[in-house]
Amino acid sequence: MLLKNRIKELRKLRKITQDDLAQAVDVTRQTIISLENGKYTASLMLAYKLSKFFGVSIEDLFIFEEE
Amino acid sequence: MNYEKKLKIRLCFAVCCAAAGILLVALCCLGMIKAEVVIIFGATLALIGIYRIINYLIIIKDKEAVKRQNIAENDERTVSIMYKARSAAFIIYIVTAAVGVIFFQVAGKSDLASLLGFSVAFLVFVYSIFYFIFNKKY
């Protein structure tokens, strides 16, 4: 199973920086970079905060893909 | 507990460290303790204490810095990396110590081999206890 996300896409759509997003969801900028690059998988709590911030559901933000 | 309160507790601990270090250095200078290693230990403790006092005072003064520090310290990726690093260190220590036990035993230093063997056994014992506790808790 692969877990992809649309964080970068939604962030760019809203024209906000990684730093702004990091501050909004109480994590470091490095965490946002790792999430966007797919190097780190967010916890359920962070996934919830991110989906709330972007105003989308968790399923819309994180996409499960069969390998 | 709120993070600012946590920082204040850490500040108190840093003050205690610095005071203990200065006391050790003073006792060595007055000749009440006659061991060179104690003066080095005391000076290091005092320096670390003073450095942390300055650091905490700078952070506590600025509300934004407190928030930044809180995020940096409790960031879930940082915490996850810390856990992974600890886990790796634990495994590497166990394997290295196991090799060390065999090496010291072959080299005829059975005292060192026993000491290392006991340290590994103790670590595994503590791990088992906490595994049992956390297994019940979660």
N, CA and C atoms of all chains as a GROMACS GRO file, in nm:
protein
  615
    1MET      N    1   0.084  -0.121   0.000
    1MET     CA    2   0.000   0.000   0.000
    1MET      C    3   0.087   0.126   0.000
    2LEU      N    4   0.050   0.221  -0.080
    2LEU     CA    5   0.122   0.349  -0.085
    2LEU      C    6   0.028   0.460  -0.037
    3LEU      N    7   0.081   0.548   0.042
    3LEU     CA    8  -0.002   0.659   0.089
    3LEU      C    9   0.052   0.789   0.029
    4LYS      N   10  -0.024   0.844  -0.064
    4LYS     CA   11   0.015   0.971  -0.124
    4LYS      C   12  -0.070   1.082  -0.063
    5ASN      N   13  -0.025   1.205  -0.083
    5ASN     CA   14  -0.108   1.315  -0.032
    5ASN      C   15  -0.108   1.433  -0.129
    6ARG      N   16  -0.207   1.518  -0.108
    6ARG     CA   17  -0.223   1.634  -0.197
    6ARG      C   18  -0.187   1.765  -0.126
    7ILE      N   19  -0.102   1.755  -0.024
    7ILE     CA   20  -0.068   1.873   0.056
    7ILE      C   21  -0.005   1.984  -0.029
    8LYS      N   22   0.095   1.945  -0.110
    8LYS     CA   23   0.166   2.043  -0.193
    8LYS      C   24   0.069   2.112  -0.290
    9GLU      N   25  -0.014   2.028  -0.352
    9GLU     CA   26  -0.111   2.079  -0.451
    9GLU      C   27  -0.207   2.180  -0.386
   10LEU      N   28  -0.265   2.141  -0.273
   10LEU     CA   29  -0.361   2.229  -0.204
   10LEU      C   30  -0.294   2.354  -0.147
   11ARG      N   31  -0.171   2.336  -0.100
   11ARG     CA   32  -0.097   2.450  -0.045
   11ARG      C   33  -0.070   2.553  -0.155
   12LYS      N   34  -0.028   2.504  -0.271
   12LYS     CA   35   0.001   2.595  -0.382
   12LYS      C   36  -0.124   2.662  -0.435
   13LEU      N   37  -0.233   2.588  -0.430
   13LEU     CA   38  -0.362   2.641  -0.474
   13LEU      C   39  -0.404   2.759  -0.386
   14ARG      N   40  -0.372   2.748  -0.258
   14ARG     CA   41  -0.407   2.855  -0.163
   14ARG      C   42  -0.299   2.962  -0.151
   15LYS      N   43  -0.190   2.941  -0.222
   15LYS     CA   44  -0.077   3.036  -0.225
   15LYS      C   45  -0.022   3.065  -0.085
   16ILE      N   46   0.000   2.958  -0.012
   16ILE     CA   47   0.062   2.976   0.120
   16ILE      C   48   0.197   2.903   0.123
   17THR      N   49   0.283   2.952   0.209
   17THR     CA   50   0.417   2.893   0.216
   17THR      C   51   0.415   2.772   0.309
   18GLN      N   52   0.522   2.694   0.300
   18GLN     CA   53   0.536   2.577   0.389
   18GLN      C   54   0.541   2.622   0.534
   19ASP      N   55   0.604   2.737   0.555
   19ASP     CA   56   0.616   2.790   0.690
   19ASP      C   57   0.478   2.828   0.748
   20ASP      N   58   0.396   2.891   0.665
   20ASP     CA   59   0.260   2.929   0.709
   20ASP      C   60   0.180   2.804   0.747
   21LEU      N   61   0.188   2.704   0.662
   21LEU     CA   62   0.114   2.580   0.686
   21LEU      C   63   0.165   2.513   0.813
   22ALA      N   64   0.298   2.511   0.828
   22ALA     CA   65   0.358   2.450   0.948
   22ALA      C   66   0.308   2.518   1.074
   23GLN      N   67   0.303   2.651   1.071
   23GLN     CA   68   0.256   2.726   1.188
   23GLN      C   69   0.108   2.700   1.216
   24ALA      N   70   0.031   2.684   1.108
   24ALA     CA   71  -0.113   2.663   1.125
   24ALA      C   72  -0.145   2.528   1.188
   25VAL      N   73  -0.062   2.429   1.161
   25VAL     CA   74  -0.091   2.296   1.215
   25VAL      C   75   0.006   2.254   1.327
   26ASP      N   76   0.083   2.351   1.377
   26ASP     CA   77   0.175   2.329   1.490
   26ASP      C   78   0.281   2.221   1.467
   27VAL      N   79   0.344   2.227   1.352
   27VAL     CA   80   0.459   2.139   1.328
   27VAL      C   81   0.572   2.225   1.270
   28THR      N   82   0.688   2.162   1.251
   28THR     CA   83   0.799   2.238   1.192
   28THR      C   84   0.787   2.237   1.039
   29ARG      N   85   0.857   2.330   0.976
   29ARG     CA   86   0.856   2.337   0.830
   29ARG      C   87   0.912   2.208   0.770
   30GLN      N   88   1.011   2.151   0.840
   30GLN     CA   89   1.074   2.029   0.792
   30GLN      C   90   0.973   1.914   0.782
   31THR      N   91   0.876   1.913   0.874
   31THR     CA   92   0.773   1.809   0.871
   31THR      C   93   0.686   1.824   0.746
   32ILE      N   94   0.654   1.950   0.713
   32ILE     CA   95   0.573   1.975   0.593
   32ILE      C   96   0.651   1.932   0.468
   33ILE      N   97   0.781   1.965   0.465
   33ILE     CA   98   0.866   1.926   0.351
   33ILE      C   99   0.866   1.773   0.336
   34SER      N  100   0.886   1.703   0.449
   34SER     CA  101   0.890   1.557   0.445
   34SER      C  102   0.755   1.498   0.402
   35LEU      N  103   0.647   1.560   0.448
   35LEU     CA  104   0.513   1.513   0.409
   35LEU      C  105   0.492   1.530   0.259
   36GLU      N  106   0.530   1.648   0.210
   36GLU     CA  107   0.512   1.677   0.067
   36GLU      C  108   0.596   1.585  -0.021
   37ASN      N  109   0.715   1.549   0.030
   37ASN     CA  110   0.802   1.460  -0.047
   37ASN      C  111   0.768   1.313  -0.029
   38GLY      N  112   0.672   1.286   0.058
   38GLY     CA  113   0.630   1.148   0.082
   38GLY      C  114   0.728   1.069   0.165
   39LYS      N  115   0.818   1.141   0.236
   39LYS     CA  116   0.917   1.071   0.318
   39LYS      C  117   0.862   1.039   0.457
   40TYR      N  118   0.759   1.111   0.496
   40TYR     CA  119   0.702   1.092   0.630
   40TYR      C  120   0.550   1.080   0.620
   41THR      N  121   0.496   0.989   0.698
   41THR     CA  122   0.350   0.971   0.700
   41THR      C  123   0.295   1.038   0.824
   42ALA      N  124   0.196   1.123   0.803
   42ALA     CA  125   0.140   1.200   0.915
   42ALA      C  126   0.062   1.110   1.010
   43SER      N  127   0.060   1.148   1.137
   43SER     CA  128  -0.023   1.078   1.235
   43SER      C  129  -0.169   1.112   1.206
   44LEU      N  130  -0.259   1.041   1.269
   44LEU     CA  131  -0.401   1.067   1.249
   44LEU      C  132  -0.437   1.210   1.294
   45MET      N  133  -0.373   1.251   1.404
   45MET     CA  134  -0.398   1.386   1.458
   45MET      C  135  -0.356   1.494   1.358
   46LEU      N  136  -0.235   1.477   1.301
   46LEU     CA  137  -0.187   1.576   1.205
   46LEU      C  138  -0.269   1.571   1.076
   47ALA      N  139  -0.306   1.450   1.035
   47ALA     CA  140  -0.390   1.436   0.915
   47ALA      C  141  -0.521   1.511   0.935
   48TYR      N  142  -0.577   1.498   1.054
   48TYR     CA  143  -0.703   1.566   1.087
   48TYR      C  144  -0.684   1.719   1.082
   49LYS      N  145  -0.574   1.766   1.144
   49LYS     CA  146  -0.547   1.911   1.146
   49LYS      C  147  -0.531   1.964   1.004
   50LEU      N  148  -0.457   1.889   0.921
   50LEU     CA  149  -0.433   1.932   0.783
   50LEU      C  150  -0.562   1.935   0.702
   51SER      N  151  -0.643   1.830   0.718
   51SER     CA  152  -0.768   1.826   0.640
   51SER      C  153  -0.862   1.938   0.685
   52LYS      N  154  -0.860   1.968   0.815
   52LYS     CA  155  -0.944   2.076   0.867
   52LYS      C  156  -0.895   2.210   0.812
   53PHE      N  157  -0.763   2.225   0.806
   53PHE     CA  158  -0.705   2.350   0.757
   53PHE      C  159  -0.743   2.373   0.610
   54PHE      N  160  -0.733   2.266   0.530
   54PHE     CA  161  -0.763   2.280   0.387
   54PHE      C  162  -0.913   2.271   0.357
   55GLY      N  163  -0.990   2.232   0.457
   55GLY     CA  164  -1.135   2.222   0.438
   55GLY      C  165  -1.176   2.107   0.348
   56VAL      N  166  -1.098   1.999   0.354
   56VAL     CA  167  -1.133   1.879   0.276
   56VAL      C  168  -1.135   1.759   0.372
   57SER      N  169  -1.185   1.646   0.324
   57SER     CA  170  -1.186   1.529   0.412
   57SER      C  171  -1.047   1.463   0.409
   58ILE      N  172  -1.022   1.380   0.508
   58ILE     CA  173  -0.892   1.312   0.516
   58ILE      C  174  -0.872   1.224   0.391
   59GLU      N  175  -0.980   1.161   0.346
   59GLU     CA  176  -0.972   1.075   0.225
   59GLU      C  177  -0.936   1.156   0.101
   60ASP      N  178  -0.978   1.284   0.100
   60ASP     CA  179  -0.946   1.369  -0.015
   60ASP      C  180  -0.801   1.418  -0.010
   61LEU      N  181  -0.750   1.425   0.110
   61LEU     CA  182  -0.613   1.476   0.127
   61LEU      C  183  -0.509   1.365   0.115
   62PHE      N  184  -0.542   1.250   0.173
   62PHE     CA  185  -0.450   1.135   0.167
   62PHE      C  186  -0.510   1.025   0.081
   63ILE      N  187  -0.431   0.979  -0.015
   63ILE     CA  188  -0.483   0.880  -0.110
   63ILE      C  189  -0.407   0.747  -0.094
   64PHE      N  190  -0.484   0.643  -0.065
   64PHE     CA  191  -0.424   0.509  -0.058
   64PHE      C  192  -0.414   0.452  -0.199
   65GLU      N  193  -0.296   0.398  -0.229
   65GLU     CA  194  -0.279   0.335  -0.361
   65GLU      C  195  -0.225   0.195  -0.344
   66GLU      N  196  -0.289   0.100  -0.415
   66GLU     CA  197  -0.240  -0.038  -0.412
   66GLU      C  198  -0.113  -0.043  -0.496
   67GLU      N  199  -0.010  -0.114  -0.443
   67GLU     CA  200   0.118  -0.122  -0.518
   67GLU      C  201   0.105  -0.216  -0.638
   68MET      N  202   0.053   2.000   3.145
   68MET     CA  203   0.126   2.117   3.196
   68MET      C  204   0.160   2.211   3.081
   69ASN      N  205   0.143   2.340   3.108
   69ASN     CA  206   0.173   2.434   3.000
   69ASN      C  207   0.324   2.446   2.977
   70TYR      N  208   0.361   2.469   2.852
   70TYR     CA  209   0.502   2.460   2.812
   70TYR      C  210   0.589   2.564   2.884
   71GLU      N  211   0.531   2.683   2.908
   71GLU     CA  212   0.609   2.789   2.974
   71GLU      C  213   0.645   2.745   3.117
   72LYS      N  214   0.551   2.676   3.182
   72LYS     CA  215   0.576   2.626   3.318
   72LYS      C  216   0.687   2.520   3.313
   73LYS      N  217   0.681   2.436   3.209
   73LYS     CA  218   0.783   2.333   3.190
   73LYS      C  219   0.922   2.397   3.177
   74LEU      N  220   0.926   2.507   3.098
   74LEU     CA  221   1.053   2.577   3.078
   74LEU      C  222   1.105   2.636   3.209
   75LYS      N  223   1.010   2.686   3.292
   75LYS     CA  224   1.050   2.745   3.421
   75LYS      C  225   1.106   2.637   3.513
   76ILE      N  226   1.047   2.518   3.510
   76ILE     CA  227   1.098   2.406   3.591
   76ILE      C  228   1.239   2.370   3.542
   77ARG      N  229   1.257   2.368   3.410
   77ARG     CA  230   1.389   2.337   3.354
   77ARG      C  231   1.491   2.444   3.392
   78LEU      N  232   1.444   2.569   3.398
   78LEU     CA  233   1.531   2.680   3.438
   78LEU      C  234   1.578   2.659   3.582
   79CYS      N  235   1.485   2.618   3.670
   79CYS     CA  236   1.521   2.591   3.810
   79CYS      C  237   1.625   2.480   3.817
   80PHE      N  238   1.606   2.376   3.735
   80PHE     CA  239   1.699   2.264   3.732
   80PHE      C  240   1.837   2.312   3.684
   81ALA      N  241   1.837   2.400   3.584
   81ALA     CA  242   1.964   2.454   3.532
   81ALA      C  243   2.035   2.536   3.640
   82VAL      N  244   1.958   2.613   3.718
   82VAL     CA  245   2.016   2.692   3.828
   82VAL      C  246   2.080   2.598   3.930
   83CYS      N  247   2.009   2.488   3.962
   83CYS     CA  248   2.063   2.389   4.056
   83CYS      C  249   2.192   2.328   4.003
   84CYS      N  250   2.194   2.297   3.872
   84CYS     CA  251   2.314   2.240   3.809
   84CYS      C  252   2.432   2.336   3.821
   85ALA      N  253   2.406   2.461   3.785
   85ALA     CA  254   2.511   2.563   3.790
   85ALA      C  255   2.561   2.580   3.933
   86ALA      N  256   2.468   2.584   4.029
   86ALA     CA  257   2.506   2.603   4.170
   86ALA      C  258   2.589   2.485   4.219
   87ALA      N  259   2.546   2.362   4.183
   87ALA     CA  260   2.620   2.242   4.224
   87ALA      C  261   2.761   2.243   4.164
   88GLY      N  262   2.771   2.284   4.036
   88GLY     CA  263   2.901   2.290   3.970
   88GLY      C  264   2.992   2.391   4.036
   89ILE      N  265   2.938   2.510   4.064
   89ILE     CA  266   3.018   2.616   4.128
   89ILE      C  267   3.063   2.570   4.267
   90LEU      N  268   2.971   2.502   4.339
   90LEU     CA  269   3.004   2.451   4.473
   90LEU      C  270   3.118   2.350   4.467
   91LEU      N  271   3.112   2.260   4.368
   91LEU     CA  272   3.218   2.160   4.354
   91LEU      C  273   3.353   2.226   4.324
   92VAL      N  274   3.351   2.324   4.233
   92VAL     CA  275   3.475   2.395   4.199
   92VAL      C  276   3.529   2.467   4.322
   93ALA      N  277   3.438   2.532   4.396
   93ALA     CA  278   3.479   2.606   4.516
   93ALA      C  279   3.540   2.512   4.620
   94LEU      N  280   3.475   2.396   4.640
   94LEU     CA  281   3.526   2.299   4.737
   94LEU      C  282   3.663   2.247   4.697
   95CYS      N  283   3.684   2.230   4.566
   95CYS     CA  284   3.814   2.184   4.517
   95CYS      C  285   3.920   2.293   4.536
   96CYS      N  286   3.880   2.419   4.507
   96CYS     CA  287   3.974   2.531   4.522
   96CYS      C  288   4.013   2.552   4.668
   97LEU      N  289   3.919   2.527   4.759
   97LEU     CA  290   3.947   2.543   4.902
   97LEU      C  291   4.023   2.423   4.960
   98GLY      N  292   4.043   2.323   4.876
   98GLY     CA  293   4.118   2.205   4.919
   98GLY      C  294   4.037   2.105   4.998
   99MET      N  295   3.905   2.121   5.000
   99MET     CA  296   3.822   2.028   5.077
   99MET      C  297   3.797   1.898   5.000
  100ILE      N  298   3.808   1.906   4.868
  100ILE     CA  299   3.802   1.784   4.785
  100ILE      C  300   3.933   1.778   4.708
  101LYS      N  301   4.001   1.664   4.720
  101LYS     CA  302   4.132   1.654   4.653
  101LYS      C  303   4.126   1.553   4.538
  102ALA      N  304   4.055   1.591   4.435
  102ALA     CA  305   4.050   1.505   4.315
  102ALA      C  306   4.033   1.596   4.194
  103GLU      N  307   4.129   1.581   4.100
  103GLU     CA  308   4.126   1.670   3.982
  103GLU      C  309   4.001   1.651   3.898
  104VAL      N  310   3.955   1.526   3.895
  104VAL     CA  311   3.840   1.496   3.811
  104VAL      C  312   3.714   1.571   3.859
  105VAL      N  313   3.707   1.596   3.989
  105VAL     CA  314   3.590   1.664   4.045
  105VAL      C  315   3.585   1.810   3.998
  106ILE      N  316   3.701   1.875   3.992
  106ILE     CA  317   3.704   2.016   3.947
  106ILE      C  318   3.662   2.025   3.798
  107ILE      N  319   3.705   1.927   3.720
  107ILE     CA  320   3.664   1.926   3.578
  107ILE      C  321   3.514   1.901   3.567
  108PHE      N  322   3.466   1.804   3.646
  108PHE     CA  323   3.324   1.773   3.647
  108PHE      C  324   3.242   1.894   3.692
  109GLY      N  325   3.289   1.959   3.798
  109GLY     CA  326   3.220   2.077   3.852
  109GLY      C  327   3.216   2.191   3.752
  110ALA      N  328   3.330   2.218   3.688
  110ALA     CA  329   3.338   2.327   3.591
  110ALA      C  330   3.245   2.300   3.472
  111THR      N  331   3.243   2.173   3.427
  111THR     CA  332   3.155   2.137   3.315
  111THR      C  333   3.009   2.156   3.354
  112LEU      N  334   2.975   2.108   3.474
  112LEU     CA  335   2.837   2.120   3.524
  112LEU      C  336   2.795   2.267   3.533
  113ALA      N  337   2.888   2.350   3.585
  113ALA     CA  338   2.858   2.493   3.600
  113ALA      C  339   2.839   2.559   3.463
  114LEU      N  340   2.928   2.526   3.370
  114LEU     CA  341   2.918   2.586   3.235
  114LEU      C  342   2.788   2.546   3.165
  115ILE      N  343   2.756   2.417   3.173
  115ILE     CA  344   2.632   2.370   3.110
  115ILE      C  345   2.512   2.438   3.176
  116GLY      N  346   2.516   2.447   3.308
  116GLY     CA  347   2.407   2.512   3.384
  116GLY      C  348   2.389   2.657   3.342
  117ILE      N  349   2.500   2.730   3.334
  117ILE     CA  350   2.494   2.872   3.298
  117ILE      C  351   2.444   2.889   3.154
  118TYR      N  352   2.493   2.804   3.065
  118TYR     CA  353   2.449   2.810   2.924
  118TYR      C  354   2.298   2.789   2.915
  119ARG      N  355   2.249   2.689   2.989
  119ARG     CA  356   2.105   2.660   2.984
  119ARG      C  357   2.023   2.770   3.049
  120ILE      N  358   2.076   2.830   3.155
  120ILE     CA  359   2.003   2.941   3.220
  120ILE      C  360   1.984   3.055   3.119
  121ILE      N  361   2.095   3.092   3.051
  121ILE     CA  362   2.088   3.201   2.952
  121ILE      C  363   1.989   3.166   2.841
  122ASN      N  364   2.000   3.042   2.793
  122ASN     CA  365   1.913   2.994   2.685
  122ASN      C  366   1.765   3.001   2.726
  123TYR      N  367   1.733   2.949   2.842
  123TYR     CA  368   1.593   2.948   2.888
  123TYR      C  369   1.541   3.089   2.914
  124LEU      N  370   1.629   3.176   2.970
  124LEU     CA  371   1.586   3.314   2.998
  124LEU      C  372   1.549   3.385   2.868
  125ILE      N  373   1.632   3.364   2.764
  125ILE     CA  374   1.604   3.427   2.633
  125ILE      C  375   1.470   3.377   2.579
  126ILE      N  376   1.447   3.245   2.589
  126ILE     CA  377   1.322   3.188   2.535
  126ILE      C  378   1.201   3.236   2.616
  127ILE      N  379   1.210   3.230   2.748
  127ILE     CA  380   1.094   3.263   2.833
  127ILE      C  381   1.049   3.408   2.813
  128LYS      N  382   1.145   3.498   2.785
  128LYS     CA  383   1.112   3.641   2.768
  128LYS      C  384   1.020   3.664   2.649
  129ASP      N  385   1.040   3.584   2.543
  129ASP     CA  386   0.968   3.605   2.417
  129ASP      C  387   0.860   3.498   2.397
  130LYS      N  388   0.733   3.541   2.395
  130LYS     CA  389   0.620   3.447   2.381
  130LYS      C  390   0.627   3.368   2.250
  131GLU      N  391   0.670   3.436   2.143
  131GLU     CA  392   0.681   3.371   2.013
  131GLU      C  393   0.788   3.262   2.016
  132ALA      N  394   0.899   3.294   2.086
  132ALA     CA  395   1.009   3.197   2.097
  132ALA      C  396   0.964   3.074   2.176
  133VAL      N  397   0.880   3.096   2.278
  133VAL     CA  398   0.827   2.985   2.358
  133VAL      C  399   0.745   2.893   2.268
  134LYS      N  400   0.660   2.956   2.185
  134LYS     CA  401   0.574   2.878   2.094
  134LYS      C  402   0.659   2.800   1.993
  135ARG      N  403   0.760   2.870   1.936
  135ARG     CA  404   0.849   2.807   1.838
  135ARG      C  405   0.923   2.687   1.899
  136GLN      N  406   0.973   2.709   2.020
  136GLN     CA  407   1.048   2.604   2.090
  136GLN      C  408   0.958   2.485   2.120
  137ASN      N  409   0.835   2.514   2.161
  137ASN     CA  410   0.736   2.410   2.191
  137ASN      C  411   0.709   2.325   2.066
  138ILE      N  412   0.689   2.394   1.954
  138ILE     CA  413   0.661   2.322   1.828
  138ILE      C  414   0.783   2.238   1.788
  139ALA      N  415   0.901   2.300   1.797
  139ALA     CA  416   1.023   2.229   1.757
  139ALA      C  417   1.047   2.105   1.843
  140GLU      N  418   1.014   2.116   1.972
  140GLU     CA  419   1.041   2.007   2.064
  140GLU      C  420   0.936   1.895   2.054
  141ASN      N  421   0.811   1.936   2.032
  141ASN     CA  422   0.703   1.836   2.031
  141ASN      C  423   0.654   1.801   1.890
  142ASP      N  424   0.727   1.845   1.790
  142ASP     CA  425   0.691   1.814   1.652
  142ASP      C  426   0.688   1.662   1.635
  143GLU      N  427   0.579   1.610   1.577
  143GLU     CA  428   0.563   1.464   1.573
  143GLU      C  429   0.671   1.393   1.492
  144ARG      N  430   0.724   1.461   1.388
  144ARG     CA  431   0.831   1.399   1.309
  144ARG      C  432   0.958   1.389   1.393
  145THR      N  433   0.989   1.495   1.470
  145THR     CA  434   1.107   1.495   1.555
  145THR      C  435   1.095   1.383   1.659
  146VAL      N  436   0.975   1.372   1.719
  146VAL     CA  437   0.953   1.268   1.821
  146VAL      C  438   0.969   1.130   1.758
  147SER      N  439   0.914   1.114   1.636
  147SER     CA  440   0.924   0.986   1.568
  147SER      C  441   1.071   0.951   1.538
  148ILE      N  442   1.149   1.052   1.496
  148ILE     CA  443   1.291   1.030   1.468
  148ILE      C  444   1.365   0.991   1.597
  149MET      N  445   1.328   1.060   1.707
  149MET     CA  446   1.390   1.030   1.836
  149MET      C  447   1.368   0.883   1.874
  150TYR      N  448   1.244   0.836   1.857
  150TYR     CA  449   1.210   0.697   1.891
  150TYR      C  450   1.288   0.600   1.803
  151LYS      N  451   1.299   0.634   1.673
  151LYS     CA  452   1.371   0.546   1.581
  151LYS      C  453   1.519   0.541   1.618
  152ALA      N  454   1.576   0.659   1.651
  152ALA     CA  455   1.718   0.665   1.688
  152ALA      C  456   1.744   0.585   1.816
  153ARG      N  457   1.652   0.597   1.913
  153ARG     CA  458   1.666   0.522   2.038
  153ARG      C  459   1.660   0.372   2.012
  154SER      N  460   1.567   0.335   1.926
  154SER     CA  461   1.550   0.193   1.894
  154SER      C  462   1.676   0.139   1.827
  155ALA      N  463   1.731   0.217   1.732
  155ALA     CA  464   1.853   0.176   1.662
  155ALA      C  465   1.970   0.168   1.760
  156ALA      N  466   1.981   0.266   1.850
  156ALA     CA  467   2.090   0.267   1.948
  156ALA      C  468   2.080   0.145   2.039
  157PHE      N  469   1.958   0.109   2.077
  157PHE     CA  470   1.934  -0.006   2.164
  157PHE      C  471   1.983  -0.134   2.095
  158ILE      N  472   1.943  -0.152   1.969
  158ILE     CA  473   1.980  -0.273   1.895
  158ILE      C  474   2.132  -0.279   1.875
  159ILE      N  475   2.189  -0.165   1.834
  159ILE     CA  476   2.334  -0.162   1.810
  159ILE      C  477   2.412  -0.190   1.938
  160TYR      N  478   2.364  -0.134   2.049
  160TYR     CA  479   2.432  -0.158   2.177
  160TYR      C  480   2.428  -0.306   2.212
  161ILE      N  481   2.311  -0.368   2.197
  161ILE     CA  482   2.295  -0.511   2.232
  161ILE      C  483   2.390  -0.597   2.147
  162VAL      N  484   2.391  -0.570   2.017
  162VAL     CA  485   2.475  -0.651   1.927
  162VAL      C  486   2.623  -0.629   1.957
  163THR      N  487   2.662  -0.501   1.973
  163THR     CA  488   2.803  -0.468   2.001
  163THR      C  489   2.847  -0.530   2.134
  164ALA      N  490   2.760  -0.518   2.234
  164ALA     CA  491   2.795  -0.572   2.365
  164ALA      C  492   2.804  -0.724   2.359
  165ALA      N  493   2.717  -0.788   2.284
  165ALA     CA  494   2.721  -0.935   2.271
  165ALA      C  495   2.854  -0.978   2.207
  166VAL      N  496   2.895  -0.905   2.104
  166VAL     CA  497   3.025  -0.934   2.040
  166VAL      C  498   3.138  -0.908   2.140
  167GLY      N  499   3.124  -0.798   2.216
  167GLY     CA  500   3.223  -0.762   2.317
  167GLY      C  501   3.238  -0.869   2.423
  168VAL      N  502   3.127  -0.927   2.465
  168VAL     CA  503   3.130  -1.033   2.567
  168VAL      C  504   3.214  -1.150   2.516
  169ILE      N  505   3.188  -1.191   2.392
  169ILE     CA  506   3.263  -1.304   2.334
  169ILE      C  507   3.412  -1.267   2.323
  170PHE      N  508   3.438  -1.143   2.275
  170PHE     CA  509   3.577  -1.097   2.257
  170PHE      C  510   3.652  -1.097   2.391
  171PHE      N  511   3.591  -1.039   2.494
  171PHE     CA  512   3.659  -1.032   2.625
  171PHE      C  513   3.678  -1.170   2.687
  172GLN      N  514   3.580  -1.258   2.663
  172GLN     CA  515   3.590  -1.394   2.717
  172GLN      C  516   3.707  -1.467   2.652
  173VAL      N  517   3.718  -1.452   2.520
  173VAL     CA  518   3.829  -1.517   2.447
  173VAL      C  519   3.963  -1.456   2.490
  174ALA      N  520   3.962  -1.323   2.511
  174ALA     CA  521   4.086  -1.253   2.550
  174ALA      C  522   4.125  -1.279   2.696
  175GLY      N  523   4.044  -1.355   2.766
  175GLY     CA  524   4.076  -1.390   2.905
  175GLY      C  525   4.037  -1.285   3.006
  176LYS      N  526   3.962  -1.184   2.963
  176LYS     CA  527   3.917  -1.080   3.058
  176LYS      C  528   3.772  -1.109   3.098
  177SER      N  529   3.758  -1.211   3.178
  177SER     CA  530   3.622  -1.257   3.210
  177SER      C  531   3.544  -1.158   3.296
  178ASP      N  532   3.618  -1.074   3.374
  178ASP     CA  533   3.549  -0.972   3.456
  178ASP      C  534   3.473  -0.874   3.367
  179LEU      N  535   3.545  -0.826   3.265
  179LEU     CA  536   3.484  -0.730   3.171
  179LEU      C  537   3.370  -0.796   3.094
  180ALA      N  538   3.393  -0.922   3.056
  180ALA     CA  539   3.290  -0.996   2.982
  180ALA      C  540   3.164  -1.010   3.066
  181SER      N  541   3.182  -1.040   3.196
  181SER     CA  542   3.066  -1.055   3.285
  181SER      C  543   2.993  -0.922   3.300
  182LEU      N  544   3.071  -0.815   3.319
  182LEU     CA  545   3.011  -0.682   3.338
  182LEU      C  546   2.926  -0.643   3.216
  183LEU      N  547   2.984  -0.665   3.099
  183LEU     CA  548   2.914  -0.632   2.975
  183LEU      C  549   2.791  -0.721   2.958
  184GLY      N  550   2.808  -0.848   2.991
  184GLY     CA  551   2.698  -0.945   2.982
  184GLY      C  552   2.583  -0.905   3.073
  185PHE      N  553   2.617  -0.863   3.196
  185PHE     CA  554   2.513  -0.821   3.291
  185PHE      C  555   2.442  -0.693   3.244
  186SER      N  556   2.521  -0.602   3.184
  186SER     CA  557   2.459  -0.478   3.136
  186SER      C  558   2.357  -0.507   3.025
  187VAL      N  559   2.392  -0.603   2.938
  187VAL     CA  560   2.299  -0.642   2.830
  187VAL      C  561   2.176  -0.709   2.891
  188ALA      N  562   2.200  -0.797   2.986
  188ALA     CA  563   2.090  -0.869   3.050
  188ALA      C  564   1.996  -0.770   3.120
  189PHE      N  565   2.056  -0.670   3.187
  189PHE     CA  566   1.975  -0.570   3.258
  189PHE      C  567   1.889  -0.490   3.159
  190LEU      N  568   1.951  -0.452   3.047
  190LEU     CA  569   1.880  -0.375   2.946
  190LEU      C  570   1.761  -0.454   2.888
  191VAL      N  571   1.787  -0.580   2.860
  191VAL     CA  572   1.681  -0.667   2.805
  191VAL      C  573   1.572  -0.687   2.910
  192PHE      N  574   1.612  -0.699   3.036
  192PHE     CA  575   1.517  -0.716   3.146
  192PHE      C  576   1.427  -0.592   3.158
  193VAL      N  577   1.489  -0.472   3.155
  193VAL     CA  578   1.412  -0.347   3.164
  193VAL      C  579   1.317  -0.336   3.045
  194TYR      N  580   1.368  -0.373   2.927
  194TYR     CA  581   1.285  -0.369   2.805
  194TYR      C  582   1.163  -0.460   2.822
  195SER      N  583   1.186  -0.581   2.873
  195SER     CA  584   1.075  -0.677   2.889
  195SER      C  585   0.970  -0.623   2.985
  196ILE      N  586   1.017  -0.563   3.095
  196ILE     CA  587   0.924  -0.508   3.196
  196ILE      C  588   0.839  -0.399   3.132
  197PHE      N  589   0.905  -0.305   3.061
  197PHE     CA  590   0.829  -0.194   3.001
  197PHE      C  591   0.739  -0.242   2.888
  198TYR      N  592   0.783  -0.345   2.817
  198TYR     CA  593   0.698  -0.402   2.711
  198TYR      C  594   0.569  -0.454   2.775
  199PHE      N  595   0.584  -0.525   2.886
  199PHE     CA  596   0.469  -0.581   2.958
  199PHE      C  597   0.377  -0.468   3.006
  200ILE      N  598   0.437  -0.364   3.068
  200ILE     CA  599   0.358  -0.251   3.121
  200ILE      C  600   0.282  -0.180   3.008
  201PHE      N  601   0.353  -0.148   2.899
  201PHE     CA  602   0.289  -0.075   2.788
  201PHE      C  603   0.186  -0.160   2.715
  202ASN      N  604   0.211  -0.292   2.714
  202ASN     CA  605   0.116  -0.384   2.652
  202ASN      C  606  -0.016  -0.384   2.729
  203LYS      N  607  -0.006  -0.369   2.861
  203LYS     CA  608  -0.127  -0.364   2.944
  203LYS      C  609  -0.194  -0.227   2.929
  204LYS      N  610  -0.110  -0.123   2.923
  204LYS     CA  611  -0.161   0.014   2.922
  204LYS      C  612  -0.234   0.049   2.793
  205TYR      N  613  -0.177   0.012   2.677
  205TYR     CA  614  -0.237   0.051   2.549
  205TYR      C  615  -0.312  -0.063   2.483
   0.00000   0.00000   0.00000
